[in-house]
């Protein structure tokens, strides 16, 4: 316990705000040590292209018992790099049983990040990787895009915002939030300065990519998707707004009268209730989720009256000999 507390105190003195310690409220035991590790770039922070967050969970009995660890939120790292890093850390834990090891784990990660201080993966705009000679930009949230692609993304997003803003009525335009560029990966706010990126050259793979051609495989997929669309439309899974715009549903108020006729027969001047079938976002119609209160009550009452009449007729057929009142309805 004393060794762990001394190590935590040293971490806080050296890393200061870059380390977070979570302690048990009752015992004060450090349950979680967390810090984000960056590559060594000689003070040029703009060249820190990768990073990862290390979480160390000391077990009771540390350092004689190996702590648990996790690597969270890797940025710019491939799965291979993370696997190598984790394997090296496991070996270090085996070698250092009985000794403080958190500083050693941080140094292992920092060395690995320095050796692989180039973004891996793909640009989320063009879906091509980063090649030698490509110009790329690191966002504040440590995501990577080709500078050429990021400029096109910012231009398109600002144009789309302006088009939607112009469609709003005047009172909504005053309340609308101003345009804010966001990262296309995590939607974190980023700078919308396009001019510094405008001179960037297109990515190498994008320039060398072959022109699109409609292959037999794509044609077959298009045919299958067209058949699927038709089947879903026939089954009602797809709503045609233009076709359903003028449709209505009629509800007749068919309550029995004392002389045995329907209420609709005795009052022909009362028109049936018409409810437009307005498609909704949930894929249903407005009348399926509720009718006006008065319409619902009349329809519901009529349904109950028919049920009571059916039971009364059944009693008559069983030979009861008399009409029995049912519930609160008149005889």
C-alpha positions, 0 to 999 in steps of 0.5 A: 500500500505504501509503495503504491501511494508513493508511486501515485504521489510521484506520478502526480508530481511529474505528470501533474494535470495529465494524470487522473487518480480515482480513489476509493471513498472509504479506504483511499486506495487508488483504484484507477490511474489514467493518463493519455500518452503521446509520442516524443516529438521534441516539443513540436506538438503539431507533429504528435499524430498518434495517442492512446489513453492508458488505464491501470487498475492496481489490485490489493497487494500491489506491487506483488500482484500484477495490476490490470490495464486497458488501452482506451481511445487509440488515435491513428493506431492500427490494430497491429500496433495496439496488439504489439503494445499490449503484448510488450506491456504484459511481458513487462508486468511479468518481469516486474512483479514486486516493483512499481511498474506504472512508469514503465508501462507509460514509457513502453507506450511512448516508445511505441507511439514515437516509432509509429507516429504516422496515422493509419487507417483511412480518410473517412471522406475519400475512403483511401489510406494515407500514402507517402507524399499525402498532405493530411490534417489532424483535428483537435479530436485526433482524427485524420483526413486528407487536407484536400478531402477536409477542404471539400467536406467543409465547403459542402457542409457550409453549403448544405447548412446555408441551403437549409437555413434559407428554407426556414421562415423568418422567425426561425432564422433568427433563432437558428444557431450559426454554422459550426464545422464538425469533425466527420468522424465524431462530430466534435467542433473543429475550425472551418478555415478552408483557405489554408487547405485549399492548396492541398493536392489530392491524395495519391490513391485518389489521383491514381484510382480507375474510373468507375465502371458498371460491372455485371456484379453491380448490375446484379445487385441493382436488380436484387435491390429493385426486387426487394424494394418492390416486395416491401412496397407491396407489403406496405413497408414503404409509404408512397406519400404522393399516392396516399396523400388523398386517401381517407377512412370513413367511420360510420356511427352504427348504433342500434335504435330501439326499433332495431334500425341503425342510427346511420339509417335514421339520420341520413343527413349526418355525413360519415366521419372522414380522417385523412390517411396522413403517413407519419415518420414511424411508418403508420397513419394518424388514425392508427394512433388515435382519433378525436375523443368524440369519434373514439367514444362513439365508435367504442360505444357502438362496438359494446352495444353490439356485443351486449345484443349478441349476448342477449340473443344467445340467452334467448336462444337458450330459452331464458324467455325474457330479455335481460338488461345488460350493464347500464344499457337500456332494455 
